[in-house]
Amino acid sequence: MDCKEKFRKTVEDFLPYNEQEERDKELLLQYLSSGEAIFSRESLGAHMSASAWVVNQSRDKVLMAYHNIYDSWAWTGGHADGEMDMLKVAVREAMEETGIRTVRPVTEDIFSLEVLTVDGHEKRGVYVSSHLHLNVTYLLEADDREVLHKKEDENSAVGWFGVEECIKAVNEPWMRERIYRKLLNKMRDINF
């Protein structure tokens, strides 16, 4: 079984937590079957991304970065850019965007999945058209005493937030209520 088929099987086996995950799983599986090169940004309309919901050991803090494009505190994450091991992408992005050096998966399974809209924007002086991120999220753990560093070209701050404070810090209503609130509830309900 090649990497793409292995990932497809992982998505097929994923048990949705709510209707949003159920519908987005269907759409993600359609894209995986489409033959498009969705693991690359060359697929302009939709491509794979991975996010990290990074918590501390006691699960009472969440690590977030102030993303310049979204003008909001948010999880870490990024494009697959050809990589099909999406957990590897999530770990890499968490480390790159926050400066943490030690991060481990709480589980290697997909924690959440979502199809996210990305509005048109400029990146490094080049216009990027609106598109979809076919996103998988992993639950990661890091030490909240580690020194943090922002990634100048992507974010302007990095910090740990209490679980309720992280929700209040987010400027994007849909992400705050539909995604981040879901992640917190899911973490509590499943008892990771």
C-alpha positions as CSV (number, residue, x, y, z in Angstrom):
1,M,0.0,0.0,0.0
2,D,1.5,3.3,-1.0
3,C,1.5,6.4,1.2
4,K,-1.5,8.0,-0.4
5,E,-3.6,4.8,0.0
6,K,-2.4,4.5,3.6
7,F,-3.6,8.0,4.3
8,R,-6.9,7.4,2.5
9,K,-7.4,4.4,4.8
10,T,-6.7,6.5,7.8
11,V,-9.3,9.0,6.8
12,E,-11.8,6.2,6.0
13,D,-11.3,4.8,9.5
14,F,-11.6,8.2,11.2
15,L,-14.8,8.4,13.4
16,P,-16.4,11.8,13.1
17,Y,-17.1,13.7,16.3
18,N,-19.9,15.8,14.9
19,E,-21.7,16.7,11.7
20,Q,-19.0,19.1,10.5
21,E,-16.4,16.3,10.6
22,E,-18.8,13.9,9.0
23,R,-19.5,16.2,6.0
24,D,-15.8,17.3,5.7
25,K,-14.7,13.7,5.8
26,E,-16.9,13.0,2.8
27,L,-15.4,15.9,0.9
28,L,-11.9,15.0,1.8
29,L,-12.4,11.4,0.6
30,Q,-13.8,12.8,-2.7
31,Y,-10.7,14.8,-3.2
32,L,-8.5,11.9,-2.3
33,S,-10.3,9.9,-5.1
34,S,-10.2,12.7,-7.6
35,G,-6.7,12.0,-9.0
36,E,-5.7,15.6,-8.3
37,A,-2.3,16.2,-6.8
38,I,-3.9,17.5,-3.5
39,F,-0.7,17.0,-1.5
40,S,0.8,19.9,-3.5
41,R,0.0,23.6,-3.6
42,E,-0.1,23.0,-7.4
43,S,-3.7,21.9,-6.8
44,L,-4.9,25.5,-6.7
45,G,-8.5,25.0,-5.7
46,A,-7.8,22.7,-2.7
47,H,-4.8,21.0,-1.2
48,M,-3.8,19.2,2.0
49,S,-2.7,20.9,5.2
50,A,-2.1,19.7,8.7
51,S,-2.6,21.5,11.9
52,A,-1.4,20.9,15.5
53,W,-3.5,21.4,18.6
54,V,-0.6,21.6,21.0
55,V,-1.4,21.2,24.7
56,N,0.7,21.0,27.8
57,Q,1.1,17.9,29.9
58,S,-1.7,18.8,32.2
59,R,-4.0,19.6,29.3
60,D,-5.0,23.0,30.7
61,K,-3.0,25.2,28.2
62,V,-3.0,25.4,24.4
63,L,0.0,26.7,22.4
64,M,-1.0,29.3,19.8
65,A,0.6,31.7,17.4
66,Y,-0.7,35.1,16.2
67,H,-0.9,34.5,12.4
68,N,-0.3,37.5,10.3
69,I,-2.5,36.5,7.4
70,Y,-5.5,35.8,9.5
71,D,-4.8,38.6,12.0
72,S,-5.8,36.2,14.8
73,W,-4.4,33.8,17.4
74,A,-4.6,30.3,15.9
75,W,-3.3,26.8,16.0
76,T,-0.1,26.0,14.1
77,G,-0.1,24.2,10.8
78,G,0.8,24.3,7.2
79,H,0.8,22.8,3.7
80,A,1.7,19.2,3.0
81,D,4.0,20.4,0.1
82,G,4.4,16.8,-1.2
83,E,4.7,15.1,2.1
84,M,2.0,12.4,2.7
85,D,2.8,11.8,6.3
86,M,0.5,14.4,7.7
87,L,1.5,13.9,11.3
88,K,5.1,14.7,10.3
89,V,3.7,17.9,8.7
90,A,1.9,18.9,11.9
91,V,4.9,18.3,14.1
92,R,7.2,20.2,11.7
93,E,4.9,23.2,11.6
94,A,4.4,23.3,15.3
95,M,8.2,23.4,15.8
96,E,8.8,25.9,13.0
97,E,6.1,28.3,14.1
98,T,6.7,28.3,17.8
99,G,10.3,27.4,18.4
100,I,9.5,24.4,20.6
101,R,12.0,21.7,20.3
102,T,10.3,18.8,21.9
103,V,6.8,17.9,20.9
104,R,5.2,14.5,20.8
105,P,1.9,13.1,19.5
106,V,-0.7,12.3,22.2
107,T,-1.9,9.8,19.7
108,E,-0.8,9.2,16.1
109,D,-4.4,9.1,14.9
110,I,-6.0,12.1,13.3
111,F,-7.6,14.1,16.1
112,S,-9.9,16.2,13.9
113,L,-10.5,17.0,10.3
114,E,-12.0,20.0,8.6
115,V,-12.2,21.7,5.2
116,L,-11.2,25.3,5.7
117,T,-11.7,28.2,3.4
118,V,-8.7,30.5,2.8
119,D,-9.4,33.9,1.5
120,G,-7.3,35.4,-1.2
121,H,-4.2,37.1,0.2
122,E,-0.6,38.1,-0.6
123,K,2.3,35.9,0.5
124,R,5.8,37.2,0.0
125,G,4.5,39.8,-2.5
126,V,2.6,37.3,-4.6
127,Y,-1.2,37.0,-4.7
128,V,-2.7,33.7,-3.7
129,S,-6.2,33.0,-4.8
130,S,-9.0,31.9,-2.4
131,H,-8.9,28.1,-2.0
132,L,-9.6,25.2,0.4
133,H,-7.4,23.6,2.9
134,L,-8.2,19.9,3.3
135,N,-7.0,19.8,6.8
136,V,-6.2,17.1,9.3
137,T,-5.4,18.0,12.9
138,Y,-3.3,16.1,15.4
139,L,-3.2,16.4,19.1
140,L,0.3,17.1,20.2
141,E,1.9,17.7,23.6
142,A,4.8,20.0,24.6
143,D,6.4,21.4,27.7
144,D,4.9,24.8,28.5
145,R,8.2,25.9,30.1
146,E,10.1,25.6,26.8
147,V,11.4,28.9,25.3
148,L,9.1,30.1,22.4
149,H,10.1,31.9,19.3
150,K,7.9,33.5,16.6
151,K,8.4,32.8,12.9
152,E,8.8,36.3,11.6
153,D,7.4,35.6,8.1
154,E,4.2,34.0,9.4
155,N,3.4,35.1,12.9
156,S,4.0,38.1,15.2
157,A,3.7,36.3,18.6
158,V,3.5,32.9,20.2
159,G,2.1,32.0,23.6
160,W,0.4,29.5,25.9
161,F,-3.2,30.2,26.7
162,G,-5.5,28.6,29.3
163,V,-8.2,26.5,27.5
164,E,-10.9,29.1,27.9
165,E,-8.5,32.1,27.3
166,C,-7.5,30.6,23.9
167,I,-11.1,30.8,22.7
168,K,-11.4,34.4,23.8
169,A,-8.1,35.3,22.0
170,V,-9.3,34.2,18.5
171,N,-10.6,36.9,16.2
172,E,-12.2,34.6,13.7
173,P,-15.8,33.8,14.9
174,W,-16.2,30.7,12.8
175,M,-12.9,29.2,13.8
176,R,-13.5,30.1,17.4
177,E,-16.9,28.6,17.7
178,R,-16.9,25.7,15.2
179,I,-13.3,24.5,15.2
180,Y,-11.4,25.5,18.4
181,R,-14.4,25.0,20.7
182,K,-14.9,21.6,19.0
183,L,-11.3,20.7,19.7
184,L,-11.6,21.6,23.4
185,N,-14.8,19.7,23.8
186,K,-13.5,16.7,22.0
187,M,-10.4,16.7,24.2
188,R,-12.5,16.7,27.3
189,D,-15.1,14.2,26.0
190,I,-12.5,11.7,24.9
191,N,-10.2,12.2,27.9
192,F,-6.8,12.3,26.2
